[in-house]
Amino acid sequence: MDHRRLMNECPAIIGIITSTLQSGGSIDTAIRTVAENGPRLSRKVFTDTVRMADTKGSGSLPRCLTDRISMLPAEAAGYSRAVLMALSAAESSDADMRDRMLRDSADIALESVREMGESYGASLTTPCMTVFGIGIMVPMILMSVLPMLSIGGVFGSRTIDQGMIMLITLVAIPCAILLLSIRLRNRNPFLTRNADLDELRYALPILLAVPMAFAYSSMTDDRDGIFVFSLAPACIAAVILMADVVRRERKRRICEQSLMDSVFDLGNRMLSGTNFETATADAMSGRKGSAELSDSFRRECVLCRGDLYSAISRSVEPISGEMSLALRNICLCSENDSDDAGRLAVTLGKQFQNRNVTRRSLEYRLKSTTDMMMGTAMVFAPLVLGMSVSMLEPLSRISGYVSLEGTSTILGAYLIELSALISVLVSSLGDGEGISRMIWRFCLMCPISLIVFAVSCNISL
């Protein structure tokens, strides 16, 4: 278990415990709720706790959870402190004291995640500069020194053959970048999902490049443009076919963020006397991202004949399981006291807003890094390498030995590999993305990279 990723789940865990306790549930119910509906790593920790209490008779659930938390290493110290503070809050008989302790627990969780994010962002500078140096400077220097190996006999008459060029550019450099990308992904504490191999089906349109390459080869003897006229159209076709899937996922993420931001407004509306159903629908409709969800929730409330739990599950669950659970707890609390439910919603809304601020700060910190990497693959690398190929021709005429045949084709293949590797690297930063987003990003970068390279190669120097 990666305990840094466990700590990243801490704000969500504290949110679940807070909503359960303040909606009238016990700490035992909160622990079992996390074991059933919590984030992946925390679900395992809490499931072990429940199993220990149910099968080994090791005492109460809070006691078993305390023992389990005490076994976590120092890397998860923030997680341990926040959860233990929440357990202490559950034992308090004073409602005001319990609320303050739960707020302190949420603050501890957020501060731990914030510190981890700052450390993670600072650690990316050297690896990204390394990718830049290996991915661009090494091939550029290689292309620049090829003719020099034979000019005037300074370096003797020996030259680097095409096999050595292919080994360095198509094998050695991509392997180095791939290993670095894997290392960064494994060290990323904010990854929240595993790769779903079923998403590889989105790469099927790229296979159209194979017959298109054969068709291009049969029509012309020019090999330099084979990638532009085969892979680029295939990538564009993949982008067109994936556009609706990417749009829906982007819309879901925006709706989830708007829904989190609306919980605070929901609490204020309930404190002013509005019932849960109306306050929830109005709070959702007050934000552009969740306006459609508000209409869906209203329809489900009518179809479910007042069964608000089913209405929440059917409308909100596809958007966010965590928000569906929070709204169900607020709804449960509202059945006993609307004001208590409003205060619960306000507390949860503040937690959600603080968590979103922390995540957005991390995203802004990483944006310059991801933009630099994508700009490198799309524009800078093909421009520099294309200009290097253009300079090879006059230098080769001077040396009289170095052949240009196949060099641009090798570099074109390398740029395809570089686009794929940068797609993997960028998708491994931040919260992480699935295979579909990697394919989408590759299909966007690769055609642009190949076109820029083709134009740069044809510049006469």
N, C-alpha and C positions, 0 to 999 in steps of 0.2 A: 504494500500500500504506500502510495506517495503521500506523506503526511502534509506536504505543502498544499497539495490539492485538497486534502481534507480540510485544512484551515480556510481555504477559499469558500467552502460550503457553510462555514460557521454563521454568517448573517442569515442565510435561509433557515438554518436550524433554529436559531434564536427566534426568528419570526414565527415559525410553526409552534414552538413552545409558548411564546407569548400569546398568540391567538387562541390556543387551546386553553391556557390557564385563565385568561381574562373572559373567555366565553363560558366559564363555569366548569370546565373540565378539570380533572385531577392531573397530577404530574405523571401518574401511571398511564393515563390516556395520552398525554403528550408524548411520552417515550414510545408507546406503541404506534402512535400516528407517524412519528419520524421513521420508525422501523418499517412501516408499510408504504409511506408516501414521500419520504425524504430523499435528498440527493443520493447519488449512487454510493459513494464511499461512506458517508454518514449512515446510510441505511444499513450497511454491513456492520458498523460499530454498534448501532442500536439493536439490530437483529441479534447479534451475539449476546447483548445484555438481556434481551427478552428470553432468549433460549436458556441462558444461564439461570435466570430466576425461575423459569417454568419447569425446567427439567432437573436441576441440581439442588433446588431448595436453598439457594444461597442468600435468602433474605429478600427484602423488598427491592422493587425495581430501582428506586433512586440509589440505594446502597450498591446494587450491582453495577449501575452506570458509573457511580463514583469510582468503584474498583477498576472498571474497564478504562475510564478516562485516565486514571493514574498510571496506566501502563503505556500511555502514549509518549513518544520521545520529545526532546526539547524543541524540535522543529514545529510541533503543534501546541506550543505553550499557550498561544492566544486562544486556540480552540478550547483547551482544557479550562482556562480561566473563565471564559464566557459561559460554557456549559455549567460549570460548578456554581457560578454566580446565579444562573437561572434556577438551578436546583435549590440553592439557598433561598431564593425569592419564593419558590413554591412552598417552603416550610414556614414562611412568615404569616402570622395571623393578622397583621396590620395591612390593609389594602393599599394605603399610600406608600408604605415601606416596600411592599411587593412591587408596586409600579416603578418606584425609583430604582430598585435593584434590577428589574427587567430592562429599564432604560440603560443602566450602567453596563449590563451584559451586552446589549446591542452595541453600545459605544466601544466596548472592548473588542468585539468581533470586527467592527468596521475599521478600527484603528490598526488591528493586526493585518487585515487585508490591505489597507492603504500602505503600510510599511512594506509589506511583501511586494506590492505593485511597484513602489519606487525602487526597491532593490532589483526587481526583475527588469524594469525598464532601463536602469543604468547598466545592467549586465549585457545588454544587447549591442552596445556600441562596438565593441571589439569584434564579435562574430560577424556583424553586418559589414564592417570594414574589411574583414578577411574575405568574405564572399565577393565584395567589390574588387578587391585586389586579385583574387584567384580567377574570378569569372571574366574580368575585362583586361586587366593589365598583363597577365601572363600570355593570353592569346595574342594581344596586340604586340607585345615585345617579341614574341616568337615570329610573327609575320614580318616585323621590322628587321630582324637580324638575319632572316633567311638569305637575302641577296648579299649581305655583308660577308657571308662565309666564303665567298669566292672572289670578291672584288680585289683586284691587284695581288691576289695570292697572300693577303695579310693573314688569313686564317687557314691557308692551305687550299688544296683543290677539293677537299672532301665537303660534301653537302649533306644536309638532313633529307633523307628520302621521304616519300609520301606516307609510307607506313609508319614512320616515327611521328609525323605530324598528326596522323589519325589517332595514334595511341595516346598522344599527349592531350589533344583537344577533345576527342570523343570518349575517352575512357578515364584518364588520370584526373583531369580537372573536374568533370561531372561527378566522379566518385568522391573527390574531396568535398565538393559542395553538398552532395547527398549526405555524407557522414556528418557534416556540420549541421545540416537541417534536422537530421534525426536527433542529434544531441540537443539542439535547441528545443525540439518538440518534447523530448523526454524531461527536460528541465523546466518546462513551462508549467507553473503552478495553477494557471487559470483555465486549462483545458477542461471542458465540462462534458464532452461527448467522445465516444469511440467511433472509429470509422465504420460506416455501414457499407459493406461490400455490394449490397444491392444497388447502390447509386452508381456503380460502374456502368450500368446500362446507358447512362447519358453520354458515355464516350463512344457508343456504337456509330454515330454519324461520322466520326473522325476516320473510321475504316474506309470511307468512300475515297480517301486519299490514295489508296492502293490502286484501284482500277484507273483513277484519273492520272496517276503517275505513269502507268503503262500506256495509256492513251497518248499522253504527252510525249513519251519516248518514241512511240511509233510515228509521230507526226514530225518530229524534229530531232536533229542530232545535238542540239544545244542542251547541255545538262545543267547549266547554271540556274535556269529558271524553273527547274522541276518542282521545287518545294512551293514556290509562289503560286504556280498554276495547279497544284494538286492539294497540298495540305491547307493552304489558306482558304480556298472555297469550302473544304470540308469543315474547317473550324467555324466559318461563318454560318454554315448550315446547322451545326451543333448549337451555336448561340441562338439562332432563330427558334429551334425546337425547345431549348431550355428556358427561353425568355419568360414564359408563363409560370413555370415552376419557381424560378428565382424571384419573380414579381410577387407571387403568393407568399413565399417565405419572408421576403422583406416586409410585406404588408403585415404578416403575423407578428414579426418582431416589433414593428412600430406600434401595433395594437397592444402588445404586451406591455411596452413601456408606458403607453398612455393609460392603460388600465392600472398600472402601479401608481401613476401620478394621480389618478382619480380617487384612490381610496381615502386620502386625506379630506377631499371635498365631500365624499360620501359621509364621513364621520361628522363633519360640520352640519350637513343637511339633516342628519338624524338628530343631532343635538338641538336643532332648531324646531323639532317636532315632526319632521317628515318620516313616513314609514319606510321600512327597509326597501321594499320593491320600487317605490317611486324614487327614493333617494339614489338607489343604485343606477337605475336607468337614466336619471337626470345627470348624475355625475359622469357617467360614460359618454352621454351625448354632448357634454360640455367640452370635450376634446376631439379634435379632428380625427386623430388616429383610432379612436374607439367609438366613433359615432355609429358605424354600421353594426358594431357589436351591441350597442344599446337597442337598436331595432330588433336584432336577433333575440336579445334577452326578453324584450317585451312580448314578442311572438311566442316564445317558449313558455312564458308565464301564463298566457292565455291557453295554449295547448295543454299544458300540464295541470290546468284547473287549480291553480293555487299552490301546487307542490313546488315551492321555491328551490328546494334542494335539487330536484330533477332539472328544473329550468337552468340553474347555475351549471350543473354538470354538462348539460347538452349544449349550452351556448359558450361557456367560458373554458371548459376543459380542453377543447381542441386548440385554444390559444395559449393557455398556461395552466398546468396542473397545480402549481403553487398558488396562483391567484384564485383558482377554483376552490381550493381548500380554505384559503383565508376568507373568502366571501361566505362559504358555508358556515364557518365558525362565527362570523359576524351575524349571519342570519339566525343561527342557534341562540346566540346571546340576545338578539332582539326579541325573541319569543318570551323572555323573562323580563327584560327591562330595556327599553329603547335607548335611554340615556347611557346605560352601561355599554350597549352595543356601539353607540356613537363614539364614546371615549376609546373603546377598543379599536375602532376604525381609524381614529385620529392617531393613536399610538402606532398602529401598523403602517399607516400612511407615512408617518415621519421616518420609520425604519426603511420603508421602500424608497423614499426620496433620498435619504442619506446613502443608501446602497447604490442607487443609480448615479448619484454624484461621484461616488468613488469609482465606479466602473467607467463613466464617461471620462473622468480624469485620466484613467489608464489608456482608454482608447485614443484620446488626444495625444498622449505621450508617445504612443506607438504609431500614430498616423504618419509622422515625419519619416519613421523608419520604413513602414510599408510603402509609402509613396516613393521613397528613394529606390527601394528594391524593384518596384514595378517600372519606374522610369528607367532604371538601369537595363532591364530586360527588353523593354519596348523600344527605347530610343537610343540611349547612350551607347550600349554595347554594339548594336548593329551599325550605328553611325561610325564609331571608332574602328570597328573591324572592317567595315566596307571601305573606309578611307585607306586603311592599311593595305587592302587588296589593290586599290587604285594606285598606291605608291609602288607596289611591287613591279608593275610593268616597266616604268622607266629605269628602276634600279636593276631589274633583270636584264634589260638590254645592255646596261653598262657591264654587268658581270659576265653575261654570256653563258651562264651555266644553269641558273635556277629556272625551273619550268613552272609556269602558272597553272598548268592543266590540273583540274580537280581541286584547287585550293579554295575557290569560292564555294564549291559544293560541300566541301568538308566543313567550312565555317557556317554555311547555311544549316547543315545538320546540327552543328554545335549550338546555334542559336535556338533551334527547336528544343534541344535538351535543356538549355539555360532557361527558356520560358517555362518548361515543365518543372524544373527544380525551384525556380523562384515562386511558382504557384504553390508548391508544397511548403516552402519556407514561410511565405506570407500567411498561408492558411494555418500554420502551426503557432502563430503568435496570438496574443490576447486570449479570448475565450475559445479560440479554435473553431475550425469550420469542417464540414463534412467533405466527402469526396466530390459531391456534386459541385460545391463551390470551387474546389481545386480545378475541376474540369472547365467550369465556366470562366475562371480567371485565365487559364491557359488558352482557351479558345479566343479570348479577347486580346491577349498579349501577342500570341504567335503570329497572326497575320500582319499586324502592325510592324513587328520586328522584322519579318521577312521582306516586307515592302520597303522599309527604310534601308535595309541592307542591300537590296537589289538596286535602289536608286543610288546609294553611296558607291557601290562598285562601278557604276557606269559614269562616274564623274571623271573627266579627263584632267590629269595633272601634268 
